[in-house]
Amino acid sequence: MSGRTGARVEPAAIERRRAAITAEIAALGLPLPGSLVERRTRCGNPGCRCHGDPPQLHGPYLTWTRKVQNKTVTRTLDTEQAKRLRPLIDNARRLRELVTELETLALGHIDQAQPTPRS
C-alpha cells in the first residue's frame, strides 16, 4: 500500500481497507478461471475463400482456455455459453486482484510492526 513511499499508514486505515476488500469478495459471484478467446482460422482446402485475396477466414470460434492439473484445457463454446461464462471469468480476475491487494496490505502491516526486543 505505502511500503513504496515510506509513509506510515495507520492500522485503522489498513483494517478499513481489509474490511472493504473482504466485503467485495463476499459480494462477488462465482469465479471461473481461464480466458475467453475469439479465433478465426484457415482450412486445408486450397480453393476455399479463406485462402482468397483478401482472405475470408472461418469463424469466429469462441474458446475457453484454462489449466486443469497443470495441463491446458481448451473448450469450444457457442455464443450463449460464452455469454454465461464471461461474468464468471471476470469475477475470477477481480478475485485475484483483491487477493493481491490483501497480500500487499499484510506486507504493509508486517513492515510497520514494531520489532520485539530479544532478551
C-alpha positions as CSV (number, residue, x, y, z in Angstrom):
1,M,0.0,0.0,0.0
2,S,2.5,2.6,1.1
3,G,5.6,0.5,1.5
4,R,7.0,2.1,-1.6
5,T,6.5,5.7,-0.5
6,G,7.8,5.2,3.0
7,A,4.8,6.9,4.6
8,R,3.3,5.2,7.6
9,V,-0.3,4.0,7.2
10,E,-2.4,3.8,10.3
11,P,-3.5,0.3,11.4
12,A,-7.1,1.6,11.4
13,A,-6.8,2.6,7.7
14,I,-5.4,-0.9,6.9
15,E,-8.3,-2.5,8.8
16,R,-10.9,-0.4,7.0
17,R,-9.4,-1.3,3.6
18,R,-9.3,-5.0,4.6
19,A,-12.9,-4.9,5.6
20,A,-13.9,-3.3,2.3
21,I,-11.9,-5.9,0.3
22,T,-13.5,-8.8,2.2
23,A,-16.9,-7.3,1.7
24,E,-16.3,-7.1,-2.0
25,I,-15.0,-10.7,-2.1
26,A,-18.2,-11.8,-0.3
27,A,-20.4,-9.9,-2.9
28,L,-18.6,-11.5,-5.9
29,G,-20.4,-14.1,-7.8
30,L,-19.0,-17.5,-8.7
31,P,-15.4,-17.3,-10.1
32,L,-14.2,-19.3,-13.0
33,P,-10.5,-19.3,-14.0
34,G,-9.4,-19.1,-17.6
35,S,-9.8,-16.9,-20.6
36,L,-12.3,-16.5,-23.4
37,V,-10.8,-16.0,-26.9
38,E,-12.3,-15.5,-30.3
39,R,-10.4,-17.3,-33.1
40,R,-10.6,-17.2,-36.9
41,T,-8.8,-19.9,-38.9
42,R,-7.9,-21.1,-42.4
43,C,-8.8,-24.6,-43.5
44,G,-6.8,-27.1,-45.6
45,N,-8.8,-26.7,-48.8
46,P,-6.7,-24.6,-51.2
47,G,-9.8,-23.4,-53.2
48,C,-11.6,-22.1,-50.1
49,R,-12.5,-18.5,-49.6
50,C,-10.1,-18.5,-46.6
51,H,-7.2,-18.7,-49.0
52,G,-8.5,-15.9,-51.3
53,D,-7.3,-12.3,-51.7
54,P,-8.4,-10.9,-49.3
55,P,-8.9,-14.0,-47.2
56,Q,-12.3,-14.5,-45.5
57,L,-11.3,-16.7,-42.5
58,H,-13.6,-19.2,-40.9
59,G,-15.1,-18.4,-37.6
60,P,-15.4,-16.8,-35.2
61,Y,-14.8,-19.7,-32.9
62,L,-15.1,-18.9,-29.2
63,T,-12.9,-20.9,-26.9
64,W,-12.4,-21.1,-23.2
65,T,-8.9,-22.0,-22.1
66,R,-7.8,-22.8,-18.5
67,K,-5.4,-25.0,-16.6
68,V,-6.6,-28.3,-15.1
69,Q,-4.0,-30.2,-13.1
70,N,-1.2,-28.3,-14.8
71,K,-2.5,-29.1,-18.3
72,T,-4.0,-26.5,-20.6
73,V,-7.6,-27.4,-21.5
74,T,-9.5,-25.7,-24.3
75,R,-13.2,-26.0,-25.0
76,T,-15.0,-24.5,-27.9
77,L,-18.2,-22.7,-26.9
78,D,-21.3,-21.4,-28.7
79,T,-22.3,-17.7,-28.3
80,E,-24.7,-18.4,-25.4
81,Q,-22.2,-20.4,-23.4
82,A,-19.6,-17.6,-23.9
83,K,-22.1,-15.0,-22.6
84,R,-22.7,-17.1,-19.5
85,L,-19.0,-17.7,-18.8
86,R,-17.7,-14.1,-19.3
87,P,-19.1,-12.7,-16.0
88,L,-17.6,-15.7,-14.1
89,I,-14.2,-15.2,-15.7
90,D,-14.4,-11.5,-14.8
91,N,-15.2,-12.5,-11.2
92,A,-12.1,-14.7,-11.1
93,R,-10.0,-11.9,-12.4
94,R,-11.3,-9.4,-9.8
95,L,-10.9,-12.0,-7.1
96,R,-7.2,-12.3,-8.0
97,E,-6.8,-8.5,-7.9
98,L,-8.4,-8.3,-4.4
99,V,-6.3,-11.2,-3.0
100,T,-3.2,-9.4,-4.3
101,E,-4.3,-6.2,-2.6
102,L,-4.9,-8.1,0.7
103,E,-1.4,-9.6,0.4
104,T,0.0,-6.1,-0.1
105,L,-1.9,-4.9,3.0
106,A,-0.5,-7.8,5.0
107,L,3.1,-6.9,3.9
108,G,2.5,-3.3,4.9
109,H,1.2,-4.4,8.3
110,I,4.3,-6.5,8.8
111,D,6.6,-3.7,7.7
112,Q,5.0,-1.3,10.2
113,A,5.1,-3.8,13.1
114,Q,7.5,-2.8,15.9
115,P,10.4,-5.2,16.3
116,T,10.2,-7.1,19.6
117,P,13.3,-6.8,21.7
118,R,15.1,-10.1,22.3
119,S,16.0,-11.0,25.9
